[in-house]
Amino acid sequence: MCLGLIVCLEEIWDSGGMPMGCGERADDDAVCLAYVPHLRIGDHVLVHLGFALAVLEPEAAAEAVAMREQLSGGASTTDP
């Protein structure tokens, strides 16, 4: 089961009319932001299959990252 990724947006741009963004990690791929309008740099989003599906409050993002680290034995996938 895929739990998705939590990404803190660091860059947002328009790609042929499609809003796109990427996170703070060097290996973050471009993420389609079409499903969650009105995003800003610094917003935390839940990403599944390259699409941002929901905006998370910073506290919820931190809690989700902590739970993921606990489940994976401490290997962090992102920092909120």
PyMOL commands that set and color helices and strands:
alter all, ss='L'
color gray80, all
select helices_A, chain A and resi 58-72
alter helices_A, ss='H'
color red, helices_A
select strands_A, chain A and resi 5-15+18-23+31-32+44-48+51-56
alter strands_A, ss='S'
color yellow, strands_A
deselect
rebuild
show_as cartoon
